[in-house]
């Protein structure tokens, strides 16, 4: 995960760490805990909850449910459902960009997982040792703004011509 | 009286050249020697206990001079004041910086004072705060329910007050009614956005113990008295300066935490301290506007006569009382019946605390809300009875011969001719033609509508006895020994243009060139006393004080000139700046010559003091009640729900006009803000009290491209309340506009069975209604 640092493995399903994010003009870091709340190996489902805090008192609290299923053409479809509640300046200033930044970070996370899977490295051990590259903030912001612009342009183009 | 040349003329604003060339001095332009900068850490929770604040890292950050927390502010300063004005009001202590609990997002919890703005801002990130979040209440009606989370536990309820105004026999009216119409309506929360955000510079001079505070405020004199009380200083050791103020709209009519904290900081560090509000702070920490829910019921006779009105208004106050927070919703209650002779009224106002930014005056302050309710109700009555909304208005108008007219709420309307403004507006709009074309447009599948709003407002605020605080205004006119004229006013304008309109009045009365006149305001060391700018009062109250001064000065000049010419004062003529004995215009003295003699002080009449200066206080005998008709024509796109205002007509009557150009400017700006509320603006909170529309990306302030060209006209019905006959016009546009636009939108959709849609009329909302 870009910007994330694993600081302590408490037990099998509980991890402490921090993550640095930039949304729009706001750069902040959350310190907190991630915990598996569901591990259903038979149905290929996991759920984890994460709770983090900024120094200034802002919070982020969320759950992520993920499941895998085999598709007819022999591939694996991974679906991820994330719900996050956020308080703090990031809500006020960065709200419009939050979705884009989150998608972008998740995209980077997916490519990272993909690289690992394809290299055949065992994920559990690799996670702690792999060097963490801090998330490149400026390109992220630019990309988020760009996708915003693209959306607006699309909206305008889709608009029915008036009179 | 001098021949009027300036008054009534479209004189260009004398203040504009400096404003548009960047030569004006706003708070942020003030730079003092060794000045430090303040940044504020603000609460990220809407409701939480503060369990720990650790400022140790911030204290040692580069450039940081001091970090101040709530404990220190509480030791140095009393809580922020409210004017109250409502009986039985529950008033929580409103610390400038809370010590152990925050009650809304954005409350300051720590201040960093550093050598520059960057160092101060960076150090904020080093402060650690532990919060223990408490249950949050955001929805005003949920806040009234038993079991709701409490904003202030000590009161056992979120209801801060209940206020009632009644008149006539409402029960009988409802018994006699042919039909009763009911509607729940909302006036959504708005976030004022003056172009200049707030800002403060505080300087404490240890020697004499004087505090000087520059603040972007509408009320320098009230701020001065309040700061003295809050900080325990003598009032005459505090000076407040409101330099150029870039808009206020009511949100700078307050005593703010930051003004107190900056003063505390300046006294603590012994250096001047500046704080300038970021736009994002402004969204959280500057008072909001409106935010009411109304339950309206009208008892109506068969012919459309409204027999009685029952209103329950729920005012979302936010978390604390700022200066006029409790009073604003009561204005809506007082103005419930609008321009109509509705003799039976019960208007109940409930003020309720929520975990949101405090609400206070915002352009119109309670009257746009009242106008909206009654103007919507009239349209709903028309719809119910199958009558034309214009006819229902006419049937219920207070007739021109009925003034002064006492309303069921106990107000006395000074003057009015509602039919005159309505008729003019209908002609300009081509009302009947539009109605005919609407039928054809509907056949073609187009949704077009016309909306009328006939409003009156309570202005020229106001008689001290009818207000929670003093309502007079003061002024001074000084003819200098050179003959130049200095005008001082306590009503401190911030964009309205009184440097022009007051100079027009002085130029006419004294007969001096307008360029010889300087109008000063906003500095308590220059203008000794004053009340401030709000409630469309500058001209109606401040202007009246100026007129009193002008009369006094002219009288003194006349007496002195008579003495010098060995004539009786009664035989003197004062015309166009020249004083002479009746019939001897060729042997005149100019006012400049008389003024020079007054200062030379040789050969004055024995009882006369030297100098030529007069100070007056005008205490109005009543409010003024401007009125008018606004008409909006809209088209709604059936496919997208997008609404466009095709035409906008406004006929306003603000009494006798002093400067029609300024009036047009006020009306245009006001309408834009009214359209903003009707179509675009809305403060949106999530259920945790986080502000989702907290930036100009998410809060849709209308831009020039989003408002139509206005077609404006005026009628002139003078008020007897002041010598100029002027009523005030600062808020009229806002008050008339939102009802006109919503009425037009509902009219456009009425054939689909739509009777009411709550503001703002965003496309997605209209599309849902259409579908």
Interface residues (C-beta under 8 A of the other chain):
Chain A: X54 X55 X56 X57 X58 X59 X85 X86 X87 X88 X89 X91 X92 X93 X95 X96 X159 X160 X162
Chain B: X41 X43 X44 X45 X48 X105 X124 X125 X126 X127 X128 X129 X130 X131 X133 X280 X283 X284 X637 X639 X640 X688 X690 X691 X692 X694 X695 X697 X698
